[in-house]
Amino acid sequence: MLIPRYSLRWLLGLTTFSAGVSLILSYAIRGHAWAIGVASGLWSLVIVALFYVAAFLAAWLVAQVVTVARKEQRGGAGGSPFAANKTGEFPFGDPNLAAPQAVADSPPPMTG
């Protein structure tokens, strides 16, 4: 669909909201204190939204850079998890490097 569909109710609501904001801004320009406060509040919402967009784009950019770095480190595209293991005879790592477990003198007590 090339042209998005908007309902008449949505467009009339947007027009009414825009008219209200314009009325408040016109009173702010005339110097009414309450209108200046409301206009400042509306502008603060706009600024917070812009900071949110900037923070999202920065986080997205960092995620993209990390993803590209990991792909380059692994050497390109991923592989099958069912492919033959190329690590040798120990698929879960060398057992000689693992910390030894403590030997229990007696079995654990029965509970429950």
Kinemage of the C-alpha trace (Angstrom):
@kinemage 1
@onewidth
@group {chain A} dominant
@subgroup {mainchain}
@vectorlist {calphas} color= white
{ca met a 1} P 0.000 0.000 0.000
{ca leu a 2} L 1.566 3.268 -1.099
{ca ile a 3} L -0.805 5.660 0.651
{ca pro a 4} L -1.530 4.944 4.314
{ca arg a 5} L -5.156 5.060 5.364
{ca tyr a 6} L -6.169 7.634 7.931
{ca ser a 7} L -9.636 7.849 9.388
{ca leu a 8} L -11.573 11.079 9.327
{ca arg a 9} L -11.914 10.913 13.118
{ca trp a 10} L -8.127 10.752 13.495
{ca leu a 11} L -7.580 13.700 11.153
{ca leu a 12} L -10.230 15.824 12.898
{ca gly a 13} L -8.652 15.019 16.276
{ca leu a 14} L -5.216 16.019 15.010
{ca thr a 15} L -6.623 19.263 13.593
{ca thr a 16} L -8.340 20.072 16.902
{ca phe a 17} L -5.170 19.340 18.896
{ca ser a 18} L -3.098 21.510 16.544
{ca ala a 19} L -5.607 24.354 16.877
{ca gly a 20} L -5.399 24.143 20.675
{ca val a 21} L -1.600 24.222 20.633
{ca ser a 22} L -1.666 27.188 18.244
{ca leu a 23} L -4.097 29.047 20.517
{ca ile a 24} L -1.847 28.488 23.533
{ca leu a 25} L 1.217 29.614 21.576
{ca ser a 26} L -0.571 32.773 20.443
{ca tyr a 27} L -1.350 33.648 24.086
{ca ala a 28} L 2.283 32.923 24.988
{ca ile a 29} L 3.474 35.362 22.341
{ca arg a 30} L 1.126 37.993 23.812
{ca gly a 31} L 2.836 37.545 27.178
{ca his a 32} L 0.330 35.597 29.309
{ca ala a 33} L 2.212 33.789 32.091
{ca trp a 34} L 0.074 30.622 32.063
{ca ala a 35} L 0.504 30.223 28.301
{ca ile a 36} L 4.267 30.680 28.570
{ca gly a 37} L 4.321 27.912 31.194
{ca val a 38} L 2.239 25.550 29.055
{ca ala a 39} L 4.365 26.307 25.989
{ca ser a 40} L 7.522 25.629 28.009
{ca gly a 41} L 6.051 22.322 29.131
{ca leu a 42} L 5.222 21.336 25.560
{ca trp a 43} L 8.713 22.263 24.367
{ca ser a 44} L 10.257 20.242 27.199
{ca leu a 45} L 8.301 17.195 25.978
{ca val a 46} L 9.662 17.770 22.474
{ca ile a 47} L 13.226 18.070 23.785
{ca val a 48} L 12.885 14.908 25.890
{ca ala a 49} L 11.571 13.052 22.827
{ca leu a 50} L 14.578 14.233 20.805
{ca phe a 51} L 16.963 13.048 23.548
{ca tyr a 52} L 15.192 9.694 23.540
{ca val a 53} L 15.635 9.386 19.780
{ca ala a 54} L 19.319 10.336 20.064
{ca ala a 55} L 19.908 7.780 22.843
{ca phe a 56} L 18.141 5.062 20.865
{ca leu a 57} L 20.180 5.797 17.744
{ca ala a 58} L 23.425 5.772 19.755
{ca ala a 59} L 22.553 2.403 21.316
{ca trp a 60} L 21.528 1.020 17.933
{ca leu a 61} L 24.791 2.200 16.388
{ca val a 62} L 26.825 0.563 19.169
{ca ala a 63} L 24.879 -2.687 18.687
{ca gln a 64} L 25.550 -2.615 14.947
{ca val a 65} L 29.281 -2.020 15.479
{ca val a 66} L 29.487 -4.853 18.018
{ca thr a 67} L 27.626 -7.200 15.666
{ca val a 68} L 29.979 -6.412 12.782
{ca ala a 69} L 33.027 -6.842 15.038
{ca arg a 70} L 31.801 -10.246 16.222
{ca lys a 71} L 31.162 -11.398 12.661
{ca glu a 72} L 34.657 -10.348 11.627
{ca gln a 73} L 36.145 -12.051 14.667
{ca arg a 74} L 34.337 -15.316 13.896
{ca gly a 75} L 35.312 -15.138 10.273
{ca gly a 76} L 32.108 -14.362 8.441
{ca ala a 77} L 28.819 -16.167 8.334
{ca gly a 78} L 27.660 -18.546 11.036
{ca gly a 79} L 27.771 -22.283 10.812
{ca ser a 80} L 25.548 -25.191 11.646
{ca pro a 81} L 25.314 -26.188 15.303
{ca phe a 82} L 25.131 -29.808 14.089
{ca ala a 83} L 28.375 -29.671 12.119
{ca ala a 84} L 31.315 -31.826 13.167
{ca asn a 85} L 33.242 -30.456 16.129
{ca lys a 86} L 36.671 -29.118 15.153
{ca thr a 87} L 37.952 -28.663 18.713
{ca gly a 88} L 39.364 -32.149 19.108
{ca glu a 89} L 38.261 -35.078 21.193
{ca phe a 90} L 36.773 -32.947 24.026
{ca pro a 91} L 33.679 -31.138 22.725
{ca phe a 92} L 33.070 -29.230 25.999
{ca gly a 93} L 36.634 -28.172 26.665
{ca asp a 94} L 39.681 -29.818 28.146
{ca pro a 95} L 38.724 -31.609 31.393
{ca asn a 96} L 42.261 -31.106 32.743
{ca leu a 97} L 41.646 -27.352 32.870
{ca ala a 98} L 38.443 -27.685 34.938
{ca ala a 99} L 38.530 -27.217 38.715
{ca pro a 100} L 38.320 -30.537 40.585
{ca gln a 101} L 35.114 -31.206 42.498
{ca ala a 102} L 35.187 -31.877 46.215
{ca val a 103} L 34.643 -35.502 47.208
{ca ala a 104} L 31.815 -36.047 49.712
{ca asp a 105} L 32.391 -38.427 52.657
{ca ser a 106} L 28.714 -39.273 52.920
{ca pro a 107} L 25.636 -38.888 50.752
{ca pro a 108} L 23.479 -35.795 51.235
{ca pro a 109} L 20.727 -36.041 53.852
{ca met a 110} L 17.239 -37.081 52.786
{ca thr a 111} L 14.728 -34.260 52.979
{ca gly a 112} L 11.114 -33.984 52.448
